[in-house]
Amino acid sequence: MHEHVRLTAWVRGRVQEVGFRWWTRSRALEIGLVGYAGNLGDGRVQVVAEGARERCERLLELLREADTPGRVDGVTEIWAAPRAGYEGFAVR
């Protein structure tokens, strides 16, 4: 059985106004996750994803890779129990 989790990641760098949220949405949907990606006032993007732990780990790997839109300087994440309530993956 696959453990379901909630990943919250804060991505810093040049990640706003470069298509990063939409890129993240596409990757999350391909992987089979639900949640959202949204801009924060300090220039970071917050990503909340729920699903199987291995799928969330894959998204986290993709967020840290060099071929994302813009430039990722770092990613901080926390893990928690899923809260549910998401349909699809939104851009905020």
Secondary structure as GFF3:
##gff-version 3
##sequence-region A 1 92
A	DSSP	beta_strand	4	14	.	.	.	ID=ss1
A	DSSP	alpha_helix	20	31	.	.	.	ID=ss2
A	DSSP	beta_strand	34	39	.	.	.	ID=ss3
A	DSSP	beta_strand	45	52	.	.	.	ID=ss4
A	DSSP	alpha_helix	53	64	.	.	.	ID=ss5
A	DSSP	beta_strand	71	80	.	.	.	ID=ss6
A	DSSP	beta_strand	89	91	.	.	.	ID=ss7
###
